[in-house]
Amino acid sequence: MKARTRFAPSPTGYMHIGNLRTALYEYLIAKSGGGDFLLRIEDTDQKRYVEGATDIIYSTLKTVGMNWDEGPDVGGNYGPYVQSERKPIYAEYAHKLVELGGAHYCFCAPKEESEDDEAEENAVPAKFQDPCKRLSLEEARARIAAGEPFTVRQTINKKGKSRFHDEVYGDIEIDYDDLDEGVLLKTDGFPTYNFANVIDDHLMEITHVVRGNEYISSTPKYNLIYETFGWTPPVYVHVPQVMKDAQHKLSKRNGDASFQDLVAKGYLPEAILNYIALLGWNPGDDREIFSLSELEKAFSVERLNKSPAIFDIVKLTWMNGCYIRELSAENFHRLALPYYQKCLTRPLDLAALSKVLQPRIETLADIAAQTDFLEQLPDYDLALFENKKMKTDRDVAKNALKPVAALLPQVEPWSNENLFEQLKKLAADNGLKNGQVLYPVRIALSGRETTSGGATELAAILGREETLARINVALRRLGEQG
Ligand code: GLU
């Protein structure tokens, strides 16, 4: 049987890394066996509605290449795929569940209901002893007919242990006494997550449910609903939380938890996706670099693990560097351009700049710090010209930069390669070592001890006029000194 999986995000306006990882595992379970991947929008909590939030979900999945086979925008045979459009379906099943004895009507004050709601949100079972459970069905129906607001609450009469299997956590036992009789259908007719997920997963014929381990404790409640209806529960795949460190979850507040935050910080979508695949899954060997289609081939549920997944930004940054180096020169340039536009206004040979940066940066955001001296020559310390290894000091620098300044107006073509040949020749003609010319030129052009790119690469980027101007600044300052 082919797998049918679903990604069921709540539209929060924010794609948490943990959610994207869930989506990825759902996608891989489906695609590794030629199955279907569905997108379902879980928007039953109207209080939390955020304008434009669904677009973020669509655009994130599209950016990383996880296309869905069924969903709100593409349709499918099991729609609607937006929960707020399924209200009549939930109502129908809620009343059915009452008839079957798996739920009851409840008339408790909204206060108790909202407290219960909060507990649902935190997915922590709070024991709620519902007095309405004792009402007869006739009595309850009469009160509903008289217009009294009601909710539908789950009825849990079972005693002993609930047992179920999870693909990651193994066999799990939870005491029925630990389960609360939570609201399934609210007074406004909207279902809670605890009800909607069961109804939809069944009706949409979902075979595998991947979700955070915070849902494990509620799973027996879902199983009771499946059982009462005579339905088969899906295969459960609960995954550990994504942690910032051993104690803290990745949180929205720090600005480090969302896909969008990472993209804004200069990480490539492909690298983020590759990295998060490994947050809780391993291929069984040392391999670390996987494209999405390679993941489809390599993935297996058995290799998901339950130890907490720590989000290691250093590792992601390293991986991002690998992806940057794998880009074609053209693609790198295209991705770097917006970053250049943000911090560079001077006319520069940007294609030459891209050539220098691509092998040397780890995130696109590094571009700013790697190029600030191109925009404006910093006020550097002349002591930088003194370098034992390069056998340079201020006098050597002056003696090298003078003929360089005389040569540069004639250099043709103005390219890194030609400049390099010409400066090497100049060094030989003046009885200097290559480094005694190239090192002072690099300091004069950058005002920095270390730069991405050597002297002639920087000259090619800066252009003839600015290169000469900077050499002359150095000569003037060195002259004033001596
Ligand atoms: N809407 C739920 C969430 O965003 C989905 C959980 C599930 O996949 O069942 O956490």
Boltz pocket constraint, residues with backbone or C-beta under 6 A from the ligand:
constraints:
  - pocket:
      binder: B
      contacts: [[A, 6], [A, 7], [A, 8], [A, 9], [A, 10], [A, 42], [A, 197], [A, 209], [A, 210], [A, 211]]
      max_distance: 6.0
